[in-house]
Amino acid sequence: MRKISKRILSVVLSLALIASTFVFASSTFAADAPGTDIPLIYVVGTGAHLIADNPDGTTRKIFPLQLPENFIMDTVKENIDVFAKAVITQEWDEFCDVVYNIMSPLYADLMLDENGNPRDNSRVDVSMAKDRINPAKTNGKYGTEQFRFAYDWRVDPYVTAEKLHQYIEDVLEVTGETEVALLGRCLGDCITAAYMDKYDGEYVADYISYASALNGAEFCTKAFCGEIYLDADGIERFVYDLELSTDTNMNELIQAFVTVLNETYGLDFLAWSVNNVYPDIYLKIVPRLLRDMYGNFPAYWAMVSDEDYIKAKETVFHGVDKEQYANFINIIDNYHYNVQVRAPEMFNEFKDRGVNVANVTKYGYQTLPVVADADVLGEDFCTAYKASFGATTATIDTVLSDDYIATAQANGTDKYISPDKQIDASTCLSPDTTWFIKNMQHKTFPLSINPLFDYIINAENPTVFGNEDFPQYLVYDYETDTMTPMVTENMNTTERYNSDFFEALKKVIEFLFNLIKDSIANSINPAPAE
């Protein structure tokens, strides 16, 4: 019914727009106004602020974590001797105990009980109450981010799906609509998928996975498996993706130091030292820490990939009585096998029933450099392969081979290959409705992406070939906060990784020279005492 209404509306608006050009050529009309025709429920990712009740009836903030002043430096100073002893003797038990005793208390307030339920009435610090919903339209459209759903990102996604169901019904009641669009970002896509399974997609006309962790998030997966691995080249690339200092010169100096360190094998030695020791000690520390931290959150288990799920359970519950965690394991198993494993089948079922299912994946960055193969193409948290449900990708600094592209041309699937030749979308779950944005990190949600969501929701049959402004491959520009179609001129966005060793060495030498010069000058002409 909504699709027919869209056709009628589009005809009326088109006629109105044509007529208007003869009267007010510069006017703005509803057809061009930003926003969505139906409410878009944006289910955010992790990180919403959490509070808990005190015995006296007041509340306390439990997330974000509040570290004591100078916590890191003081901790290092107080325990450097323990670390040094472990390095010399290669006996790590005391060091692991110290790390556990330092880290575990920081998460005490966040801990759930053994059944995955919040304690002290801990909850998200924002109200999703019906009376706080704004039903207003602007130029006949709902705002793209008007209906944000925040939730407790620790608990079972099925439990959150119940709250999401109530919120959707409240939005429909307040707005008078009969359908909504769902947009799940990162962990939010795990929540929306749980909703689709639990409520059989009730009320949902459009479904968008955005920077999705539904198929697994690399860092979360490997951390739960205890498979941490330092990648020296990945560490160097990583510092070029960070703003380590607000001072541009200092930022560039830090990057130069890391480049010189890597090119002279300093980072390789550091990585080798950690990677050589870690496999022998991780079972002494990782399971304990995870059971008191993120492994205690059912929602985080939703981001563990299927192929690593069994290993993750073996690691996190290593050395404890599994019966003690039987209810918790049933909770995470229920989600894993009914949602994550079934997600492709479930999405295809909904598509067959007329739900517009789409995916928006980011890339242009490596995964975090604490996993093997950190050069896998993604957006630092999720790989493009996982987030897009199957895209074939090159690594961060390579392209698909000539033979691969020739085969795609012979098969007629080369139209799905990105202009930069790093991604082939033909192997995705939904090639015609999967968009890729290059040069956009996981944490970024700029306003410039909203028109793409508007198009996906408002169009009759949106595809990557249906609108020249929104082709399959787009590029994000941080400096101008704009998103444009990928072309030859803007597709090479990884020049930041092409650091020159001699330029970096020059910066380091100049810095050291100036440091020595200033030190000598100060010793000869010390500053006058106040």
C-alpha positions in Angstrom: 0.0 0.0 0.0 2.8 2.4 0.9 4.6 1.7 -2.4 1.4 2.7 -4.3 1.1 5.8 -2.2 4.7 6.7 -3.0 3.9 6.5 -6.7 0.9 8.8 -6.4 2.9 11.2 -4.2 5.8 11.3 -6.5 3.6 12.2 -9.5 1.9 14.9 -7.6 5.1 16.4 -6.3 6.8 16.2 -9.8 3.9 18.2 -11.3 4.1 20.7 -8.5 7.8 21.1 -9.0 7.5 21.6 -12.8 4.8 24.2 -12.2 6.8 26.0 -9.6 9.7 26.7 -11.9 7.5 29.2 -13.7 6.8 31.1 -10.5 9.6 30.9 -7.9 12.7 29.4 -9.5 14.7 29.4 -6.2 12.0 28.0 -3.9 12.6 24.7 -2.0 9.9 22.1 -2.2 9.0 19.0 -0.2 10.2 16.7 -2.9 13.7 18.0 -2.4 13.5 18.4 1.4 15.8 16.1 3.4 14.2 13.4 5.6 12.2 10.2 5.3 8.6 9.6 4.3 8.1 7.2 7.2 9.7 7.2 10.6 13.3 5.9 10.6 14.2 4.2 13.9 17.9 4.7 14.2 19.3 2.0 16.6 22.7 3.3 17.8 25.8 1.3 18.5 27.6 0.8 21.8 28.5 3.4 24.3 25.4 5.0 25.6 25.9 6.4 29.1 24.8 4.1 32.0 23.7 4.9 35.5 22.9 2.8 38.6 21.0 3.3 41.8 22.7 3.9 45.2 21.2 2.5 48.4 20.2 6.0 49.5 18.0 6.5 46.4 20.4 8.7 44.4 22.1 7.5 41.2 25.7 7.2 40.1 27.2 7.2 36.6 28.9 3.9 35.8 29.7 4.5 32.2 31.8 6.1 30.7 34.3 4.8 33.2 35.9 7.5 35.4 39.5 6.7 36.0 41.3 8.2 39.0 43.6 11.1 38.2 47.0 10.0 36.9 45.7 6.4 37.1 47.8 5.1 34.2 51.1 6.7 35.1 50.7 5.8 38.8 49.9 2.2 37.9 52.9 1.9 35.7 55.2 3.4 38.3 53.9 1.2 41.1 54.2 -2.1 39.1 57.2 -1.6 36.8 59.2 -3.9 39.1 56.7 -6.7 38.7 56.8 -6.4 34.9 60.6 -6.3 34.9 60.8 -9.4 37.1 58.4 -11.2 34.7 60.5 -10.2 31.7 63.7 -11.4 33.3 62.4 -14.7 34.7 59.7 -15.4 32.2 57.5 -16.2 35.1 54.3 -14.3 34.5 51.8 -15.5 37.2 52.4 -12.5 39.5 52.2 -10.0 36.7 48.9 -11.5 35.5 47.5 -11.4 39.0 48.5 -7.7 39.3 46.9 -6.8 35.9 43.7 -8.6 36.9 43.5 -6.9 40.3 44.0 -3.5 38.7 41.5 -3.9 35.8 38.7 -6.0 37.3 37.6 -3.4 39.9 37.2 -0.8 37.2 34.3 -2.8 35.7 32.7 -3.8 39.0 29.7 -1.4 38.6 29.2 -2.5 35.0 29.1 -6.2 35.8 25.9 -8.1 35.1 24.8 -11.1 37.2 25.5 -14.7 36.1 22.2 -14.6 34.1 23.2 -11.5 32.2 20.9 -9.2 34.1 21.8 -5.7 35.3 22.5 -5.1 39.0 21.6 -2.1 41.1 18.9 -1.2 38.5 21.8 -0.1 36.2 20.4 1.2 32.9 20.8 3.6 30.0 20.9 7.2 31.1 18.2 8.4 28.6 14.5 8.1 28.4 12.7 6.3 25.6 9.3 7.3 27.0 6.5 7.9 24.6 6.0 11.5 25.9 9.5 12.4 24.8 8.9 11.4 21.1 8.7 14.3 18.7 6.3 13.5 15.9 6.8 16.8 14.0 7.6 16.8 10.3 9.6 19.4 8.4 8.5 20.1 4.8 6.5 16.9 5.0 9.5 14.7 6.1 10.7 13.1 9.3 14.2 13.9 10.3 16.7 11.2 9.3 18.0 11.0 12.9 14.7 12.1 14.6 13.9 8.8 16.2 17.1 7.5 17.9 16.8 4.4 20.1 19.4 4.2 22.9 19.6 1.0 25.0 21.7 -0.9 27.5 24.4 -2.3 25.2 25.4 -5.0 27.7 22.3 -7.1 27.9 20.8 -9.8 25.7 19.8 -8.4 22.3 16.5 -10.2 22.6 15.7 -8.3 25.8 16.6 -5.1 24.1 14.4 -6.1 21.1 11.4 -6.1 23.5 12.1 -2.5 24.4 12.7 -1.6 20.8 9.3 -3.1 19.9 7.6 -0.9 22.5 9.4 2.1 21.2 8.3 1.4 17.6 4.7 1.1 18.7 5.0 4.3 20.6 6.5 6.1 17.5 3.7 4.8 15.3 1.0 5.8 17.8 2.5 9.3 18.2 3.0 9.9 14.5 -0.1 8.1 13.2 2.0 6.0 10.8 1.6 2.3 10.2 5.2 1.4 9.1 8.8 2.3 10.1 12.2 1.9 8.7 14.9 0.3 10.8 18.6 1.4 10.7 21.0 -0.6 12.9 24.5 0.7 13.3 27.3 -1.7 14.5 25.9 -3.5 17.6 22.6 -1.8 16.7 22.3 -4.1 13.7 22.5 -7.1 16.1 19.6 -5.5 18.0 17.5 -4.8 14.9 18.1 -8.4 13.6 17.0 -9.8 17.0 13.8 -7.7 16.6 13.2 -9.0 13.1 13.5 -12.5 14.4 11.5 -12.1 17.6 8.7 -10.0 16.1 8.8 -11.4 12.6 9.6 -7.9 11.1 6.3 -6.4 12.4 5.8 -2.8 11.2 9.1 -2.8 9.2 9.0 -1.6 5.6 12.8 -0.8 5.2 15.8 -2.4 6.9 19.3 -1.0 6.7 22.4 -2.5 8.1 25.0 0.2 8.7 28.7 -0.5 9.6 27.2 -3.8 10.8 28.7 -6.0 13.5 26.0 -8.6 13.0 28.3 -11.0 11.1 31.1 -10.4 13.6 33.5 -7.7 14.6 37.1 -8.7 14.1 38.6 -7.1 17.3 35.8 -8.3 19.5 36.0 -11.8 18.0 39.8 -12.2 18.4 39.8 -10.7 21.9 37.2 -13.2 23.1 39.3 -16.0 21.5 42.5 -14.7 23.2 44.1 -14.3 19.8 45.8 -10.9 20.3 48.7 -10.4 17.9 50.7 -7.2 17.4 51.3 -6.2 13.8 54.2 -3.9 13.4 53.2 -2.5 10.0 49.7 -2.2 11.3 50.8 -0.1 14.3 52.6 2.3 11.9 49.5 2.7 9.7 47.4 3.1 12.9 49.3 6.2 14.1 48.6 7.8 10.7 44.9 7.3 11.3 44.9 8.9 14.7 45.2 12.5 15.9 47.6 11.8 18.8 48.0 15.5 19.5 46.0 18.6 18.7 49.4 20.2 17.7 49.9 19.3 14.0 53.7 19.4 14.3 53.7 17.2 17.3 51.3 14.8 15.6 53.6 14.5 12.5 56.6 14.1 14.8 55.0 11.1 16.6 54.2 9.6 13.2 57.8 10.1 12.1 59.2 8.5 15.2 57.0 5.4 14.6 57.9 5.2 11.0 61.7 5.4 11.8 61.1 2.8 14.6 59.3 0.5 12.2 61.8 0.9 9.3 64.7 0.1 11.7 62.9 -3.0 13.0 62.2 -1.5 16.4 58.5 -2.2 16.1 59.2 -5.7 14.8 61.2 -6.4 17.9 58.4 -5.0 20.2 55.8 -7.0 18.3 57.9 -10.2 18.4 58.5 -9.8 22.1 54.8 -9.6 22.9 53.7 -12.2 20.3 56.3 -14.6 21.6 55.1 -14.4 25.2 51.4 -13.9 24.9 50.4 -17.5 23.7 52.0 -18.9 26.8 50.2 -16.6 29.3 46.9 -15.6 27.8 44.9 -18.3 29.6 46.3 -17.0 32.9 44.7 -13.6 32.4 42.3 -13.3 29.5 39.5 -15.6 30.7 39.4 -14.0 34.1 39.4 -10.5 32.7 36.7 -11.1 30.1 34.4 -12.8 32.6 34.6 -9.6 34.7 34.4 -7.3 31.7 33.0 -7.5 28.2 32.7 -11.3 28.2 30.1 -10.7 30.9 27.9 -8.8 28.4 25.6 -11.0 26.3 25.4 -8.2 23.7 29.1 -8.3 23.1 28.9 -12.0 22.4 26.5 -11.1 19.5 29.6 -9.5 17.8 31.7 -12.8 17.9 31.8 -14.4 14.4 30.4 -17.8 13.9 33.6 -19.4 12.8 35.3 -18.3 16.1 32.3 -18.7 18.4 33.2 -22.1 19.9 36.8 -21.1 20.5 35.6 -17.9 22.2 33.5 -19.9 24.6 36.3 -22.3 25.3 38.6 -19.3 26.1 36.3 -17.1 28.2 35.0 -20.1 30.3 38.3 -21.7 30.6 39.0 -23.1 34.1 35.5 -22.7 35.5 32.5 -24.9 36.1 30.4 -24.5 33.0 27.3 -25.3 35.0 27.8 -22.1 36.9 27.3 -20.2 33.6 24.7 -22.5 32.1 22.0 -19.9 31.9 24.3 -17.3 30.5 25.6 -19.7 27.8 22.0 -20.6 26.9 21.3 -16.8 26.4 24.3 -16.2 24.1 23.7 -19.5 22.2 20.0 -18.6 21.7 21.0 -15.4 20.0 24.0 -16.8 18.1 22.2 -19.7 16.4 18.8 -18.0 15.9 20.0 -14.6 14.7 23.6 -14.4 13.6 23.8 -17.8 11.9 20.4 -17.4 10.4 20.8 -13.7 9.4 21.3 -14.3 5.6 18.4 -16.7 5.4 16.2 -14.3 7.5 17.0 -11.3 5.3 16.2 -13.2 2.1 12.9 -14.2 3.6 12.0 -10.6 4.4 13.1 -9.5 1.0 10.8 -12.1 -0.6 8.0 -10.6 1.6 8.6 -7.1 0.2 10.8 -5.6 2.9 13.5 -3.3 1.4 16.7 -4.7 2.8 19.9 -2.7 2.3 23.4 -2.5 3.6 25.9 0.4 3.9 29.5 -0.6 4.6 32.5 1.5 5.2 36.1 0.8 4.2 39.5 2.4 3.5 41.0 1.5 6.9 42.7 -1.5 8.3 41.4 -3.4 11.3 43.0 -2.6 14.7 46.6 -3.7 14.7 46.2 -6.2 17.5 45.0 -9.0 15.3 46.8 -11.1 12.7 46.3 -9.8 9.2 45.6 -6.3 10.3 45.8 -5.2 6.7 42.4 -6.7 6.0 40.2 -4.0 4.4 37.6 -2.5 6.7 36.9 0.5 8.9 39.1 -0.3 11.9 36.4 -2.3 13.9 34.6 -4.4 11.3 36.0 -5.8 8.1 34.3 -4.9 4.8 33.8 -8.7 4.1 31.9 -9.2 7.4 30.0 -6.0 7.4 28.7 -6.4 3.8 28.0 -10.1 4.2 30.4 -11.4 1.7 32.1 -8.8 -0.4 35.4 -9.9 -1.9 38.1 -7.4 -0.9 41.8 -6.7 -1.4 44.0 -5.7 1.5 44.5 -2.1 2.6 47.3 -1.4 0.2 46.6 -3.7 -2.7 43.9 -4.1 -5.4 42.2 -7.1 -6.9 44.4 -9.0 -9.4 44.2 -8.5 -13.2 43.1 -12.2 -13.5 40.3 -11.7 -11.0 39.0 -8.6 -12.8 39.3 -10.4 -16.2 37.2 -13.3 -14.8 34.6 -10.8 -13.5 34.5 -9.2 -17.0 33.9 -12.6 -18.6 31.1 -13.3 -16.1 29.5 -9.9 -16.5 29.9 -9.0 -12.8 32.6 -6.4 -13.3 30.0 -3.7 -12.9 30.1 -4.5 -9.1 33.9 -3.9 -8.9 34.9 -0.6 -7.2 36.7 2.1 -9.3 39.7 1.7 -7.0 39.6 -2.1 -7.7 39.6 -3.0 -4.0 36.1 -4.4 -3.7 33.9 -6.7 -5.6 30.3 -6.4 -4.4 28.9 -9.2 -6.6 29.7 -11.7 -3.9 27.6 -9.8 -1.2 24.4 -11.2 0.1 22.5 -8.3 -1.7 24.8 -6.9 -4.4 22.2 -4.5 -5.8 21.4 -2.9 -2.5 24.8 -2.8 -0.8 26.6 0.6 -0.8 30.3 1.1 0.2 31.7 4.4 1.5 35.5 4.8 1.4 37.6 6.8 3.8 35.0 6.7 6.7 35.9 5.3 10.0 33.7 3.1 12.1 32.9 5.8 14.7 31.9 8.4 12.1 28.3 9.2 11.4 28.3 12.5 9.5 25.3 14.4 8.3 26.4 14.0 4.8 25.5 10.3 4.9 21.8 11.1 5.7 20.7 11.7 2.0 21.8 8.2 1.2 19.6 6.8 3.9 16.8 9.1 2.7 17.1 7.7 -0.8 17.1 4.1 0.3 13.9 4.6 2.4 12.0 7.0 0.1 12.7 5.4 -3.3 10.3 2.9 -4.8 12.9 0.3 -5.5 16.3 1.7 -4.5 19.4 0.1 -6.0 23.0 1.0 -6.5 22.2 1.7 -10.1 19.0 3.8 -9.4 20.4 7.2 -8.6 23.6 8.8 -10.0 24.2 10.6 -6.8 24.3 7.4 -4.9 26.2 4.8 -6.9 27.5 1.6 -5.2 30.8 3.3 -4.3 31.2 6.7 -2.6 34.0 8.6 -1.0 33.9 10.6 2.2 36.0 13.7 2.7 36.6 14.6 6.3 37.8 18.1 5.7 34.7 19.2 3.9 32.3 16.7 5.5 31.0 15.7 2.1 30.2 12.4 0.4 30.6 12.0 -3.3 30.5 9.3 -6.0 33.9 7.5 -6.3 35.8 8.5 -9.4 39.4 8.2 -10.5 40.2 11.7 -9.0 39.1 10.9 -5.5 39.5 7.2 -5.1 43.1 7.0 -3.8 42.6 7.9 -0.1 45.4 5.9 1.5 48.4 8.1 0.6 48.8 8.7 4.3 50.3 5.3 4.7 53.0 6.0 2.0 55.4 7.5 4.5 59.0 8.2 3.4 61.7 6.9 5.7 64.2 9.6 5.0 61.7 12.4 5.4 60.6 10.8 8.7 64.3 10.4 9.8 64.9 14.1 9.0 62.0 15.2 11.2 63.3 13.0 14.1 66.9 14.3 13.8 65.7 17.9 13.6 63.7 17.4 16.7 66.5 15.8 18.6 69.0 18.5 17.5 66.6 21.3 18.6 66.1 19.4 21.9 69.8 19.2 22.6 70.3 22.8 21.5 67.6 24.1 23.8 69.0 22.0 26.6 72.5 23.4 26.2 71.2 27.0 25.9 69.2 26.5 29.1 72.2 25.2 31.0 74.4 28.1 29.9 71.7 30.8 30.4 69.3 29.4 33.0 65.9 31.1 33.4 66.0 33.6 36.2 64.4 32.5 39.5 61.0 34.0 40.2 
